[in-house]
């Protein structure tokens, strides 16, 4: 994983499963603007479309979180 990819992945998962607003998520992650949350989440979604390794990683995390 490249620098910040782990953080972006955490933002993506938080946005997908928490029910919190982007502003609330941004506050949890240290004053990230709501647009930054959207952008980071979108980057993860785009990477998942192109990279099977990221899809497997996200699927593995999601299965543990939702189990």
GROMACS elastic network, one bead per residue, 0.5 to 0.9 nm:
[ bonds ]
;  ai    aj funct       b0    kb
    1     4     6  0.81555   500
    1     5     6  0.59888   500
    1     6     6  0.71092   500
    2     5     6  0.55496   500
    2     6     6  0.79485   500
    3     6     6  0.74982   500
    3     7     6  0.85112   500
    4     7     6  0.50552   500
    4     8     6  0.61248   500
    4     9     6  0.85364   500
    5     9     6  0.60310   500
    5    10     6  0.85517   500
    5    40     6  0.87242   500
    5    44     6  0.80173   500
    6     9     6  0.50233   500
    6    10     6  0.62163   500
    6    11     6  0.86533   500
    7    10     6  0.50374   500
    7    11     6  0.62164   500
    7    12     6  0.86040   500
    7    29     6  0.87080   500
    7    40     6  0.84785   500
    8    11     6  0.50160   500
    8    12     6  0.61260   500
    8    13     6  0.86666   500
    8    37     6  0.81403   500
    8    39     6  0.89356   500
    8    40     6  0.51084   500
    8    41     6  0.63413   500
    8    43     6  0.76655   500
    8    44     6  0.66707   500
    9    12     6  0.50125   500
    9    13     6  0.62279   500
    9    14     6  0.85376   500
    9    40     6  0.78221   500
    9    41     6  0.71844   500
    9    43     6  0.89420   500
    9    44     6  0.62636   500
    9    58     6  0.79294   500
   10    13     6  0.51869   500
   10    14     6  0.60474   500
   10    15     6  0.85098   500
   10    41     6  0.87723   500
   11    14     6  0.50780   500
   11    15     6  0.60458   500
   11    16     6  0.85075   500
   11    25     6  0.73456   500
   11    26     6  0.82955   500
   11    29     6  0.80445   500
   11    37     6  0.64365   500
   11    38     6  0.87375   500
   11    40     6  0.68698   500
   11    41     6  0.62418   500
   12    15     6  0.51788   500
   12    16     6  0.61065   500
   12    17     6  0.86435   500
   12    37     6  0.77543   500
   12    38     6  0.83635   500
   12    40     6  0.69565   500
   12    42     6  0.78493   500
   12    43     6  0.88536   500
   12    44     6  0.67650   500
   12    45     6  0.81502   500
   13    16     6  0.50466   500
   13    17     6  0.59906   500
   13    18     6  0.78434   500
   13    41     6  0.81516   500
   13    58     6  0.85597   500
   13    62     6  0.80399   500
   14    17     6  0.54492   500
   14    18     6  0.52260   500
   14    19     6  0.79879   500
   14    20     6  0.78232   500
   14    25     6  0.70901   500
   15    18     6  0.59107   500
   15    19     6  0.67788   500
   15    20     6  0.67417   500
   15    21     6  0.75590   500
   15    22     6  0.70089   500
   15    25     6  0.71452   500
   15    37     6  0.79629   500
   15    38     6  0.85596   500
   15    41     6  0.75479   500
   16    19     6  0.71963   500
   16    20     6  0.89392   500
   16    41     6  0.88416   500
   17    20     6  0.83657   500
   18    21     6  0.86494   500
   18    25     6  0.87402   500
   20    23     6  0.80309   500
   20    24     6  0.59664   500
   20    25     6  0.63259   500
   21    24     6  0.51748   500
   21    25     6  0.62814   500
   21    26     6  0.85556   500
   21    34     6  0.80239   500
   22    25     6  0.50692   500
   22    26     6  0.60099   500
   22    27     6  0.85958   500
   22    32     6  0.89767   500
   22    33     6  0.77316   500
   22    35     6  0.75623   500
   22    36     6  0.84999   500
   22    37     6  0.59276   500
   22    38     6  0.71040   500
   23    26     6  0.50249   500
   23    27     6  0.62518   500
   23    28     6  0.87620   500
   23    31     6  0.86425   500
   23    32     6  0.77307   500
   23    33     6  0.63175   500
   23    35     6  0.84034   500
   23    37     6  0.79579   500
   24    27     6  0.51299   500
   24    28     6  0.64075   500
   24    29     6  0.88418   500
   24    34     6  0.80172   500
   25    28     6  0.51056   500
   25    29     6  0.63997   500
   25    30     6  0.88907   500
   25    31     6  0.88955   500
   25    32     6  0.79739   500
   25    33     6  0.89039   500
   25    34     6  0.77369   500
   25    37     6  0.73177   500
   26    29     6  0.51485   500
   26    30     6  0.63749   500
   26    31     6  0.54837   500
   26    33     6  0.56561   500
   26    34     6  0.59725   500
   26    35     6  0.89392   500
   26    36     6  0.76753   500
   26    37     6  0.62679   500
   27    30     6  0.53014   500
   27    32     6  0.61988   500
   27    33     6  0.78692   500
   27    34     6  0.88465   500
   28    31     6  0.72759   500
   28    32     6  0.83179   500
   29    32     6  0.64252   500
   32    35     6  0.81034   500
   32    36     6  0.60145   500
   32    37     6  0.68755   500
   33    36     6  0.51410   500
   33    37     6  0.66406   500
   33    38     6  0.89135   500
   34    37     6  0.51311   500
   34    38     6  0.64313   500
   34    39     6  0.86982   500
   35    38     6  0.50352   500
   35    39     6  0.60981   500
   35    40     6  0.86047   500
   36    40     6  0.60230   500
   36    41     6  0.84110   500
   37    40     6  0.52466   500
   37    41     6  0.60598   500
   37    42     6  0.84577   500
   38    41     6  0.52199   500
   38    42     6  0.60573   500
   38    43     6  0.86369   500
   39    42     6  0.50737   500
   39    43     6  0.62223   500
   39    44     6  0.88310   500
   40    43     6  0.50900   500
   40    44     6  0.64846   500
   40    45     6  0.88141   500
   41    44     6  0.52299   500
   41    45     6  0.63683   500
   41    46     6  0.87692   500
   42    45     6  0.50109   500
   42    46     6  0.61733   500
   42    47     6  0.85732   500
   43    46     6  0.51204   500
   43    47     6  0.61269   500
   43    48     6  0.85663   500
   44    47     6  0.50366   500
   44    48     6  0.60889   500
   44    49     6  0.87140   500
   44    54     6  0.83644   500
   45    48     6  0.51191   500
   45    49     6  0.64897   500
   46    49     6  0.52082   500
   46    50     6  0.66294   500
   46    51     6  0.86616   500
   47    50     6  0.51869   500
   47    51     6  0.56538   500
   47    52     6  0.86477   500
   47    54     6  0.68718   500
   47    55     6  0.81391   500
   48    51     6  0.52935   500
   48    52     6  0.66430   500
   48    53     6  0.80336   500
   48    54     6  0.55033   500
   48    56     6  0.87118   500
   48    58     6  0.82367   500
   49    52     6  0.75980   500
   49    54     6  0.87692   500
   49    55     6  0.76675   500
   50    54     6  0.85436   500
   50    55     6  0.87361   500
   51    54     6  0.55018   500
   51    55     6  0.65368   500
   51    56     6  0.88887   500
   52    56     6  0.61604   500
   52    57     6  0.85633   500
   53    56     6  0.51584   500
   53    57     6  0.61759   500
   53    58     6  0.86494   500
   54    58     6  0.60311   500
   54    59     6  0.83511   500
   55    58     6  0.52121   500
   55    59     6  0.59639   500
   55    60     6  0.84557   500
   56    59     6  0.50295   500
   56    60     6  0.60070   500
   56    61     6  0.86032   500
   57    60     6  0.51250   500
   57    61     6  0.62529   500
   57    62     6  0.85569   500
   58    61     6  0.51408   500
   58    62     6  0.59817   500
   58    63     6  0.85017   500
   59    62     6  0.50658   500
   59    63     6  0.60506   500
   59    64     6  0.86697   500
   60    63     6  0.52440   500
   60    64     6  0.64734   500
   60    65     6  0.87713   500
   61    64     6  0.52636   500
   61    65     6  0.61998   500
   61    66     6  0.86219   500
   62    65     6  0.50299   500
   62    66     6  0.59285   500
   62    67     6  0.82440   500
   63    66     6  0.53609   500
   63    67     6  0.58210   500
   64    67     6  0.53229   500
